[in-house]
Amino acid sequence: MEKMTKVTLKNGKDVTIFTQNDEGENSSYYTSEVFDECNNKIGFLRFKLSSSNCYLIRIEITDNNYAHVGLGSKMIEHMEDMAFKKRCFSVDGRFYPFGELGKHARNFYEKHNYSIYKDGYETYIYKNLENINKKSL
């Protein structure tokens, strides 16, 4: 499955999110790559969709010119919409709360209504998708 979505960021620039199965049609692993108007890769996100939940593996903005303009928000909303359409009820993943990046990541996840919790030595994020905004679907 391949999916292309165009979105507009807070700075008025249009970007394209291109999502595909990583290992073929029957794979549950997906990669979304984000490209600017000049077809430069500016970010990506990797996740797994299972029968009832979505596991966020990694989200990253690779071009700092696109930080703080809503790119991360568009990427995570894109993943959540895909997960909801596949009848996933939640999103979870590991969270690395260290240093300045960890501080920004914590604020990002909290802004998007993710819970952050510890289980032993690991830190995780979690969000229930049952109340996702269905208007975006």
LUMMARMAR-23289 format. One record per atom (N, C-alpha, C): residue number from 1; x, y, z. Coordinates in steps of 0.05 Angstrom, whole numbers. Example, Ala and Ser with C-alpha at 12.3 -4.5 7.8 and 13.67 -1.06 7.14 Angstrom:
<nodes>
NODE  num       u       v       w
NODE    1     264    -114     156
NODE    1     246     -90     156
NODE    1     264     -66     156
NODE    2     257     -45     142
NODE    2     273     -21     143
NODE    2     258       1     157
</nodes>
This chain:
<nodes>
NODE  num       u       v       w
NODE    1      17     -24       0
NODE    1       0       0       0
NODE    1      17      25       0
NODE    2      11      43     -17
NODE    2      25      69     -18
NODE    2       4      91     -15
NODE    3      11     112       0
NODE    3      -7     134       4
NODE    3       8     160       3
NODE    4      -2     179     -12
NODE    4      10     205     -13
NODE    4     -10     226      -2
NODE    5       0     243      16
NODE    5     -17     263      28
NODE    5      -3     290      27
NODE    6     -16     310      17
NODE    6      -4     337      17
NODE    6     -16     352      41
NODE    7       2     367      55
NODE    7      -7     383      78
NODE    7       7     410      77
NODE    8      -6     429      90
NODE    8       6     456      92
NODE    8      14     461     120
NODE    9      39     471     124
NODE    9      50     476     150
NODE    9      43     504     159
NODE   10      49     511     184
NODE   10      43     537     195
NODE   10      57     559     181
NODE   11      80     553     168
NODE   11      95     574     153
NODE   11      84     578     125
NODE   12      62     564     118
NODE   12      50     566      92
NODE   12      61     548      70
NODE   13      82     533      77
NODE   13      95     515      57
NODE   13      79     489      56
NODE   14      77     479      31
NODE   14      65     453      27
NODE   14      86     431      27
NODE   15      79     409      39
NODE   15      97     386      40
NODE   15      81     361      33
NODE   16      94     340      24
NODE   16      81     315      17
NODE   16      91     293      35
NODE   17      71     278      47
NODE   17      78     255      63
NODE   17      73     231      46
NODE   18      93     215      42
NODE   18      91     191      25
NODE   18      95     167      44
NODE   19      74     150      46
NODE   19      74     127      64
NODE   19      73     101      48
NODE   20      89      82      56
NODE   20      88      56      43
NODE   20      95      34      63
NODE   21      85      10      56
NODE   21      93     -14      71
NODE   21     123     -19      67
NODE   22     136     -25      89
NODE   22     165     -29      87
NODE   22     173     -55      73
NODE   23     157     -76      77
NODE   23     165    -102      67
NODE   23     144    -115      49
NODE   24     129     -99      35
NODE   24     109    -110      17
NODE   24      81    -107      27
NODE   25      62    -115      11
NODE   25      34    -111      16
NODE   25      24    -122      43
NODE   26      35    -144      52
NODE   26      25    -157      76
NODE   26      40    -149     102
NODE   27      58    -130      99
NODE   27      74    -121     122
NODE   27      58    -103     140
NODE   28      63    -104     166
NODE   28      50     -86     185
NODE   28      68     -62     192
NODE   29      92     -61     180
NODE   29     111     -39     184
NODE   29     108     -18     162
NODE   30     107       7     170
NODE   30     104      29     151
NODE   30     126      50     155
NODE   31     133      63     134
NODE   31     151      86     135
NODE   31     137     109     121
NODE   32     136     132     134
NODE   32     126     156     121
NODE   32     150     175     118
NODE   33     155     183      93
NODE   33     176     203      88
NODE   33     163     229      80
NODE   34     174     251      88
NODE   34     162     277      83
NODE   34     182     293      65
NODE   35     170     304      43
NODE   35     186     318      24
NODE   35     176     347      21
NODE   36     194     366      17
NODE   36     186     393      13
NODE   36     179     398     -17
NODE   37     173     423     -24
NODE   37     165     430     -51
NODE   37     186     424     -72
NODE   38     212     422     -64
NODE   38     234     416     -82
NODE   38     241     387     -81
NODE   39     225     371     -69
NODE   39     228     342     -66
NODE   39     252     334     -49
NODE   40     260     351     -30
NODE   40     280     345     -10
NODE   40     267     331      13
NODE   41     280     310      23
NODE   41     269     296      46
NODE   41     274     312      71
NODE   42     253     318      86
NODE   42     255     336     109
NODE   42     247     322     135
NODE   43     237     298     134
NODE   43     229     283     158
NODE   43     220     255     151
NODE   44     217     239     172
NODE   44     206     212     168
NODE   44     195     202     195
NODE   45     179     181     191
NODE   45     167     168     214
NODE   45     163     139     207
NODE   46     168     122     227
NODE   46     166      93     223
NODE   46     148      82     245
NODE   47     130      65     237
NODE   47     111      54     257
NODE   47     101      27     248
NODE   48      89      13     266
NODE   48      78     -14     261
NODE   48      48     -14     268
NODE   49      31     -24     250
NODE   49       3     -26     256
NODE   49      -3     -56     261
NODE   50     -15     -62     284
NODE   50     -23     -89     290
NODE   50     -53     -90     290
NODE   51     -64    -112     299
NODE   51     -94    -115     299
NODE   51    -108     -96     317
NODE   52     -95     -86     338
NODE   52    -110     -68     356
NODE   52     -94     -43     365
NODE   53     -68     -42     359
NODE   53     -53     -18     366
NODE   53     -32     -11     346
NODE   54     -22      13     349
NODE   54       0      24     332
NODE   54      24      28     350
NODE   55      47      19     340
NODE   55      72      23     355
NODE   55      89      43     340
NODE   56      94      66     352
NODE   56     111      87     340
NODE   56     140      79     345
NODE   57     155      74     324
NODE   57     182      66     326
NODE   57     201      91     326
NODE   58     196     109     308
NODE   58     213     133     307
NODE   58     199     155     291
NODE   59     203     180     301
NODE   59     194     203     286
NODE   59     218     223     287
NODE   60     224     235     264
NODE   60     247     253     263
NODE   60     244     274     241
NODE   61     250     298     248
NODE   61     252     320     228
NODE   61     281     322     221
NODE   62     288     318     195
NODE   62     316     316     187
NODE   62     326     343     177
NODE   63     309     362     173
NODE   63     317     389     164
NODE   63     308     409     185
NODE   64     327     421     199
NODE   64     320     439     221
NODE   64     304     464     212
NODE   65     304     470     187
NODE   65     288     492     177
NODE   65     258     487     180
NODE   66     251     461     185
NODE   66     223     453     187
NODE   66     215     447     216
NODE   67     233     453     235
NODE   67     226     450     263
NODE   67     208     473     272
NODE   68     189     468     288
NODE   68     171     488     300
NODE   68     153     502     280
NODE   69     147     488     258
NODE   69     127     498     239
NODE   69     104     479     235
NODE   70     101     459     253
NODE   70      79     441     252
NODE   70      84     415     237
NODE   71     109     410     228
NODE   71     115     386     213
NODE   71     111     361     230
NODE   72     122     361     254
NODE   72     120     338     272
NODE   72      90     332     278
NODE   73      75     353     282
NODE   73      46     350     287
NODE   73      32     337     264
NODE   74      38     346     239
NODE   74      25     335     215
NODE   74      33     305     212
NODE   75      58     299     218
NODE   75      68     271     216
NODE   75      53     253     235
NODE   76      52     261     261
NODE   76      39     244     281
NODE   76       9     242     276
NODE   77      -3     263     267
NODE   77     -32     262     261
NODE   77     -37     244     237
NODE   78     -19     244     218
NODE   78     -21     226     194
NODE   78     -20     197     204
NODE   79      -1     190     221
NODE   79       1     163     232
NODE   79     -24     155     248
NODE   80     -33     173     265
NODE   80     -57     168     281
NODE   80     -82     163     263
NODE   81     -85     178     242
NODE   81    -107     174     224
NODE   81    -106     147     210
NODE   82     -82     139     201
NODE   82     -78     113     189
NODE   82     -85      91     209
NODE   83     -75      94     234
NODE   83     -80      74     254
NODE   83    -109      72     261
NODE   84    -123      94     263
NODE   84    -152      94     269
NODE   84    -167      80     247
NODE   85    -160      86     222
NODE   85    -174      74     199
NODE   85    -170      44     198
NODE   86    -147      34     209
NODE   86    -141       6     210
NODE   86    -152      -7     236
NODE   87    -168       8     250
NODE   87    -182       0     275
NODE   87    -162      -5     298
NODE   88    -141      10     299
NODE   88    -123       9     322
NODE   88    -135      27     343
NODE   89    -134      18     368
NODE   89    -146      32     390
NODE   89    -127      49     406
NODE   90    -101      46     401
NODE   90     -81      61     416
NODE   90     -55      63     401
NODE   91     -38      82     410
NODE   91     -11      85     400
NODE   91       7      83     424
NODE   92      29      68     421
NODE   92      49      68     443
NODE   92      76      66     430
NODE   93      97      71     446
NODE   93     124      70     437
NODE   93     143      77     459
NODE   94     168      72     454
NODE   94     189      80     474
NODE   94     195     109     472
NODE   95     203     120     494
NODE   95     210     148     496
NODE   95     236     151     510
NODE   96     254     167     499
NODE   96     281     171     511
NODE   96     282     199     521
NODE   97     277     203     548
NODE   97     274     230     559
NODE   97     299     244     567
NODE   98     321     241     552
NODE   98     347     251     560
NODE   98     354     277     545
NODE   99     367     295     559
NODE   99     378     319     547
NODE   99     357     338     537
NODE  100     366     357     521
NODE  100     349     378     510
NODE  100     329     366     490
NODE  101     337     347     474
NODE  101     319     334     455
NODE  101     296     320     470
NODE  102     303     307     492
NODE  102     283     293     508
NODE  102     262     313     519
NODE  103     271     336     527
NODE  103     253     357     538
NODE  103     234     366     516
NODE  104     244     371     492
NODE  104     227     379     469
NODE  104     208     357     462
NODE  105     218     332     462
NODE  105     201     310     455
NODE  105     178     306     475
NODE  106     185     309     501
NODE  106     164     307     522
NODE  106     142     328     517
NODE  107     150     353     512
NODE  107     130     374     507
NODE  107     113     367     482
NODE  108     126     357     462
NODE  108     112     349     437
NODE  108      91     328     442
NODE  109      99     307     456
NODE  109      80     285     461
NODE  109      57     294     480
NODE  110      64     310     500
NODE  110      43     320     518
NODE  110      23     338     503
NODE  111      34     354     485
NODE  111      17     372     469
NODE  111      -3     356     452
NODE  112       5     332     445
NODE  112     -13     314     429
NODE  112     -27     293     445
NODE  113     -30     299     471
NODE  113     -46     283     490
NODE  113     -35     254     494
NODE  114      -9     251     493
NODE  114       3     226     499
NODE  114      10     225     529
NODE  115       6     202     541
NODE  115      15     198     569
NODE  115      43     188     568
NODE  116      59     196     587
NODE  116      87     186     589
NODE  116      89     172     615
NODE  117      99     147     614
NODE  117     101     131     639
NODE  117     126     114     639
NODE  118     134     106     662
NODE  118     157      88     665
NODE  118     148      60     672
NODE  119     163      41     661
NODE  119     159      13     667
NODE  119     187       1     672
NODE  120     194      -1     697
NODE  120     222      -9     703
NODE  120     241      13     695
NODE  121     261       6     678
NODE  121     280      26     669
NODE  121     272      40     643
NODE  122     251      31     631
NODE  122     243      42     605
NODE  122     221      63     609
NODE  123     220      82     591
NODE  123     200     103     591
NODE  123     184     100     565
NODE  124     157     102     566
NODE  124     140      97     543
NODE  124     121     120     540
NODE  125     110     122     516
NODE  125      87     140     510
NODE  125      63     123     504
NODE  126      39     134     508
NODE  126      14     120     503
NODE  126      -8     140     497
NODE  127     -24     133     478
NODE  127     -48     150     472
NODE  127     -71     132     463
NODE  128     -94     137     475
NODE  128    -119     123     467
NODE  128    -130     136     443
NODE  129    -135     121     421
NODE  129    -145     133     396
NODE  129    -176     132     394
NODE  130    -189     120     413
NODE  130    -218     117     411
NODE  130    -232     144     409
NODE  131    -220     166     419
NODE  131    -232     192     418
NODE  131    -219     211     398
NODE  132    -205     199     378
NODE  132    -192     215     358
NODE  132    -213     232     343
NODE  133    -204     255     333
NODE  133    -222     273     319
NODE  133    -229     260     292
NODE  134    -253     251     290
NODE  134    -262     236     266
NODE  134    -266     254     242
NODE  135    -266     280     246
NODE  135    -269     299     223
NODE  135    -245     296     204
NODE  136    -222     289     213
NODE  136    -199     288     196
NODE  136    -199     262     178
NODE  137    -217     244     184
NODE  137    -218     219     168
NODE  137    -232     222     142
</nodes>
